[in-house]
Amino acid sequence: MNAYRSRSHWRQRIVLFIAVTILIAGMAQPYKLNAARSFSISHGMVDDSTFENSFWIAMHAGPDNSGNTEINTAPKVFEKYFQASQWHPGNKPTFYGLGEGNGYTKTALSFATFYMAETTGPRYPGQPLTDIDGWHYTPSPQYVAMLNAAANAQPPRPIFVHFNGSRWMEPNEQPCDAAHTSLWCMFNHTMQDNLQFDQFNQAFTGTAANGLGKCVSGQCYLSIARGANPNSDTATYARLYKKRNLQEAVRYLLEWSNNNPGRLVAITLDSETAQAAVERQPFPRIGDYGPQATMQYRTEMQWQFNFNLTAYNQTFSSCQPAITNWEQLWPPVNADSLATMTNINTLNPCWQSWQNFRVHLVQQMVSDTARWATEVGMPKSRIYTHQAISDTFLDYMYDASPISTAKNSYSQVGLDFYEKQLFTTTSNGSLTTKDSLMQEAQDLAVGSAWGIPEFNAGLGPNAWGGAARQGPVLSKCQPQHDAEIYDRTYSSLYKAYLKGARVVMPYLWNPSDGTVIEQWGIGSCWPAMRAYRDFLRNLH
């Protein structure tokens, strides 16, 4: 009897132990499961067969001409865009909807969330920036309005979402004051060592032309370096916040997709990650010479030379004085001579080493960002990088963003193609197509489908400056240019298709009534929209 009681007692204890273990495991797992779940069904996303066996045109939807935000115009976006407009010679339509494609071709809308700007701020007054528990991602009303419109649209309408958290992290150029306290502003005020610095030891905090002390859109340069610990992807506060907020934003979208199945197609990450480069004439300011980048450079150089200072000095003896300790190691700063550098062979060993490192930082940041998204459940096949192409050697020296930075192990290749990447001007002033970059994109993708997060086959004269344009000015979609606009757009789409692109996102479309957006040139005027529509109908 005592033996039975003893065995029974031990059985009860074992059962209790197992039950408690299961309970504790169950209590400990929900956050981890939500954070790292493997979504074999794409978490409500458009199914794999539809995604992989289609050619997508996803127009980026922005504010309308009257300045209204997406809050008011969001439902109209979905109402108008997926209606098929009819064109008649000599008559412009009242709206430029593209319809739904032909089965193989499909239309979608794309819009952005700015996950480093859409934040709640500190959890309590006076909370320091170094307390990572604050400044969580909180989707903006504009983003929520677009998601709500997508959720309510019937039949379900497919969407792509741009995750913007790099140098375009702020949607508006706001000063850093009591009313505008974004993450970038907090870094600017209290932790400038997390910003990029130029070769003159000045932080990138706006420009003289556009205003200092604010995050000028496209020039919000947080350091992308890992700092003194290159083995850690969150060794700096800028990276720590970036990873945390990105993953919160991805989780938010995946949960929305789970509740609204059949709508979310894919995402793009961080528009145009690059090294800082502003005020390029007459003396360019380039980055990153800040504390985080220079610490990582110094550490990796020590690793490269196995801490052999003599070997380091011998390698760079032709371009810098010998150093007596590793703390004296500093990259070259004579950026004013960049204009004389025409190819990689014109760089001295110091500049070659520093430029390779700058590219390495861009590549590393793009790869880390994609990996962070996969860690919380976004499938690799539904993530596109979003890189601009440094297609001239001088651009490469400024931005350190060669085409190779769009490739990593955690996402699909995504590259912007504007007029400069699609065409070139011949010696007699005529325009001819440029096939080399499309071919490089196809080669980079190695047999996988790739995407174009921003596409525009012709820009107006005010877009990115007249000097950057190719061929004759096609001003504000004037009727005399209709045929050329149509031909440029259609032929560029077909070229992208032949070179393996399966997602093209024209930039930009008016969500209100489809009238031309003057400041963005011909990419969204009616001949270009007609070319998109005809391509969708003709491609099988």
N, C-alpha and C positions, 0 to 999 in steps of 0.2 A: 504494500500500500504506500509506504513511504517512497519506495522506488518509483511507483507510478506517479505519485505527487511530484516527485523530483523531476521525472521526465516531462510531466504535464507542465510543471512550472517553467522548465527550460523551453518547451515548445511555445508557451505563451510569451516568454521573453524574446524568443527568436522572431515570432510573428510580430510582436510589438516593435522590435528593432527594424524589421523589414518595412513595416507600415510607416514608422517615423522616418526611415531613410527615404521612402518614396515621397512622403509628404514634404520633407526638406528639399528633395530634388525638385519636386513640383513647384515649391515656392521659389527656388533659386533660378529656375530655368526660363520663366516667361520672358524676361527682358532679353536674355541671350537668344532665345528662339526668335523673338521679334527682330533682334538686331542682326542675326546671321542665318536666318531661315533660307533654305534652298527652295526656291519657288519653281518646282518642276512644271507647273501650269502657267508660268509667267505672271502669277499673282493677278489674274483678271485681265492681263494684257491681250491685245489682238493675238490670235493663235499663231503658232510658229509657221504653219503651212501658208496661211494668208500673207504673213509678213515676208517670208522668204521667197515666195513665188509671185511677187508683185513689184511694179515700179511705182514709187511714191513721189508725188509733188506736194510738198507741205508748205504753204505760204505762211510767212511770218505775219501775224496780226499785230498792229500797233495802234496808237491813239488816232482818232479821226482828225480831219483838218481843223475842226473847230476847237481842238484841244481837249475834248472830252476824254476821260479815261475809259478803260475797258469796263468799269463798273456799270456805266449806262449803256454802252454799245455792245457788250458781250453777247446778249441774245441775238442781236441783229447780225453779228459776225457769222454765226452759224446759220442763220436764216438765209443770208445773201450768198455766202461763199459757196455753198453746196447746191445752189440753183444754177442751172446751166444758162448762161447768157447767150443771146442770139446776136450775131453781127451781120450787118448789111453794108455793102460798099458805100462809103461816104457818110455813114451814120454811126455815131458813137452810141453804145448802149447806156442805159441809165445806171447799170451796175455791171461789175465784171466778174460774176460768179463763174467758177470752173466746172460745176457739176460734180459727178462722182467717178469719173473715169469710165473705162470700158470693160472692167472685170480684171484684166491683167494690170492695167494702170489704175491707180487710186489717188484720190485727193485727200489731204488732211490739212489741219491748221496747226501752227506752232506758236507758242508764246513762252514767256520767260518767268522764272522766279529768281530773285536776287538774294540768295541764301545767306550772304554775309551782311546784307543791308536790312533784310526783313527780320528784325530781332526785337525782343521784348525789353532789352536793356537790363540793368542789374536787378537782382531779385529784391534788394533792399537799398535804401538811400546810402550813398557813400561807398557802395561796394566797389572794391578795387578791381581793375581790369585783370589782375593776376588771379582772381578768384574765378576759375573756369565754370563755376556753377551758375554764372549769370550769362546774359546776352544770348539766350536761346533763340533758335529759329522760330519765327512766327510769320506765317504766310500773309502777304499784303492783301488788302481788300480787292485790288485789281486782279491778282492771281486767283483768289478764291472765286471772284466773279466769273472768270474765264472757265475755271473748273466746273462751277455750277452750271454754266451755259452748256458745257460739254455733257454734263451728267443729264441735263433735261432735254437735250436735243433728241428728237425722234425722226427717223431711225437713228441709232447710235452713230456719232460722227468721230472718226479717228483723230487723235492729237499727238503731237510731239511736244516735249517740254525742254527748253533750254535752261540749264543750271548755270547761272552766271555768278561766279564768285572770285574771279581774278581781277584783272585791271579794269573790267567793265562792271565791277561789283555794285556800283551806285547807279541807279537808273536816272537820277537827277543830280545836277551840279549844285549841291547845297553847301553853304559855308558851315564850318564847325562852330556852332554856337549853342545856346541853351535849348533852342527849339530843334536842333538837328544833331543828335548825339548817336551817330552810327558807330559801328565797330571801328571803321577806319578813322573816324574822328578821335575815338578814344586811344587808339594806337598813336595817332599824331600828337595827342596832348600829353600822354603819360609814358609811352613806350616806343619812342621813335626808333629804337634799335631793331624793331620789327619791320620797319619800312626799308625800301631800297634807297641807296645813296648813290650819288654820282661821283665822278673821279675828283671832284673838288670838295668832297666830304660834306655835301649838302643833301639833305633828305628830299625825296621827291614829294613835295606837298603842294601840288598845283603848279601853274606856270605864270610868268609875268603877264602873258597875254590874256589868260583865262581866269586869273585870280589865284592868289596864294592862300594857303591854309584851308583848302577845301579839296575834296576828292573830285577832280575834273573827270567826267566820264571818259573812260578809255585810258586814263593815266592814274589809276588808283593802285600804285605800285607797292603792295606789301612784299616783303622779301619772300622768295620762294625757296630759299636755302634751308638746309637742315641744321645749320649752325655748327657748334663745336662737337656734336655727336652725330656724324653722318650715318651711323647705323640705325638711328631712330627717326621715324617719319613724323614724330610729334615733339621734337626737341626744342621747338620755339613756340611761343604763344600764338603767333600768327598761324602756324600749322595746326596747333592744338585746337584752336577755335574753328579753323577751316574744316578739319576732319569732323569735329563734333556737329557743326551746323549743316554740313553737306549730308551727313548720314541722317540727321533729323529730317531734312528736307526730302531725302529719298524715301525714308520710311513713310512720311506723310503722303507722298504721291502714291506709293505702293498700296497703302491702306485705302486711299481714295479709289485706286484702280480695282481693288478687290471688291469694293462696294458698288462699283460702276463698270462691270466687265465689258470687254470688247471695244474699248475706246482708246486706251493708252497704247501707242505703238512703240515708241523708243524715246530716249533722251539724248541730248548732247551736253557735254561738260565744258565749263570754263572757256568762254570765248577768247581765243587768241592769247594763250599764256605766252609770255615773252619777257625778255629783260627790258628794263626801262630804257627809253631813248626818246628824248624830247629836245626841242629847240635845236634842230640838227644843223642849222646854218646860223652863223658861220662856224661856231664851235659847238659841236654836239655835246649834250650831257647824256651819258650812258651809265647803266648800272650793270651789276650791282657791286658797289664797293662798300656796302654797309657791314656792320659787325658780324651778322650771321653768315653772309657769303664769304667774307675774308677768313673767318674762323674755319669754315668748312674747307676752303681752298688750302689753307695752311695745313690742316689735318690730313687731307687727302694727298698732298704733296709729300708729307712725311711718310705716309704709307707707300706711295709710289716709289720713293727712293730708299725705303727700308731704313729710314732715320739716318741715312748716310749724307751728312751735310757736304762732304767733299764732292760726292758724286753730283749732288744738286748744283753746287757752284760751277763745276766743270761743264754741266749741260747748258747753263745759262750765262756762261762767262762772256759771250759775245754781245749781250744786250743788257746786262746789269752788273753792278759791282758785287763782289763776293759778300756774303753775309756770315756773321760769326755765331748766330744762334737762330733758331726757327722763328722766334718772335719778330725778327726783322724781315721775314718774308712778306712781300707785298706785290700785288699784280701791277702790270704796266699801266700808266695813267695818261699817256700822251695821245688821247683820243682825237685831238685836233688833226692828227696826221692820217686819220682813217680814210679820208677822201683820196689819198695817194695809194691806197692799198687796193689793187685791182683783182687779186686772186690769192688763194691760200699760200702760194709760194712767195708772195711779197711780204709775208709776215715773218718777223724774226722769231726765234724760239720762245721768247717770253710771251709775245702776243699769241702765238699758236697755242701754247699751253693754257693761257687765260681764256682764249676764245673757245677752246674745246671744253673747258670747265663751265663756261657760261651756257653753252649748248647742253651740257650734261645736266645742269640745274633745271633747265626748261623740260628736258626729257623726263627727268626724275619727278618733277611736279605733276606733269600730265599723267604719268604712269601711276603715281600715288593716288591721285584724285580718282582715276578709274577703278583702282583696286578698292578704295574706300567704298565706292558705290556698290561693288559686287559683294562686299562684306556684309551689307545689310539686305541683300537679296535681289538686287537688280541684275538680270542676266547679262553676261558679257556681250551676247549677240544683239542686245538692245541698247548698248551704250556706244555713242560715237564721240570721238574727240572732236575738237572744234578749233583747229589751228589755222592761222594765216600763214601764207607761204612767203618766206624771205627769198624771193626769186632773183634778186640781184645780189652781187657780192657785198655791196655797201649795206643793203638791207640786212643781209646775214650778219654783218659786223655790228650793226646797230641792235637788232632785235634778238639775235641768236636763236632764230626759229626756223631752221631749215625744214624741208618737207618731212624728214625722218622723224621729227618730234611728234608727229601724229600717230605713230605706230607704237603699240605696247602690247603686253600679254593679257590685258584685262578689258579690252574694248575693240571696237571696229574703227577703221581709219575714217576721219572726218576732216576735210580741207575746204577752206573758203575759196571760191573762184569768182573773181570780178573781172571786169574788162581787161585789166592789166595782165591777168593770168591767162586770158582766153585769146587775146589778139596782140599783134605787134604792128607797128607802123614801118612800112618799107621806106627805102631811100627817096622814093618819089612821092611820099606822103599818103599812099594808099594803105588800106588796112588788109592784113592777112591773118589767118588763124595761126595760133601757136599751139602745137600738139604736144610739146615736150613735157609740160607739167602734168597733163592728163595721163600721159604714158607713165610718168614717174609715180603718180598716184596708184595706177593699176598695178604696177610692179611692187609698190610698197604693200598693197593689200594682199599680195601673194594668193590670188585665186578667190579671196573672199569679197563679198559685196562691200562697197565703201559708200560714203555719203558726202554731200556738199551742204554743210549747215548754213552757208550764206552764198547765194548765187545771184548774179546780175550781169547780163551780157553787154550792158552799156550804161554808163553813168552820165548824169547831167554835168554841166560845166562847173557847178559849185561843189560837187562831191569829191572830197579828198584833194581838192585843188586841181586846176587845169593842167599843171605840169605832169601830174601822174596819169593823165588820160592818154588813150591811144586813139589815133584817127581823128576825123572831124567831129566837132562838137555837135551833139544831138540835143538841142536845147529844149527842155521842158515838153518833150513829146509833141513837138510841132508837126502838123499834118504832112509836111514835105519829107519828114523822116520816117513815116509809118512803115514803108516797105523795108527799109534798112533795119529798123528796130525789130520787126517781125523776123527777118532773115537771120539776124544775129542771134536772137533768142532761140529760134527753132533749131538752127544748126548747132548751137552750143549744147542744147539739151541732147540732141542726137549723138553728138560726140561723147558726152558724158556717159550715155547709155552704152555705146560701143566699147568704152574703156572700163566698164564694170560698175559704174555708179548705179545704185538702186534707190537712193533717197536724194532728192534735190529740194532745197528749201529756198525759194526766191525771197528776196528781201527788198521791198517791204510792201504790204498790202493794206489799203485803207479799209478798216472794218465797218465804216459807217455806210457809205454809198458807192465805194469803189472808184471815186474820182482820183485823178492822178495826185500823188504826193510829190509836190514840186522839189522839195529838198532832197529827195532820194532819186531824182532823175527818172530814167525811162523804165526802170525795172518793174514798175507796177502800173504803167499807163496802158491804155487799151490795146495797142498793137502787140505789146509783150504778153498781156493776158490772153489775147487771141492765139498767140503762138503756143502758150502753155496748154490752152484748151484743145487746139488742133493736135498737138503732140499726144495728149492724153487719149484722144479719140483714135489716132492713127496707129499707135504702137501696139503690137500684139505679140 
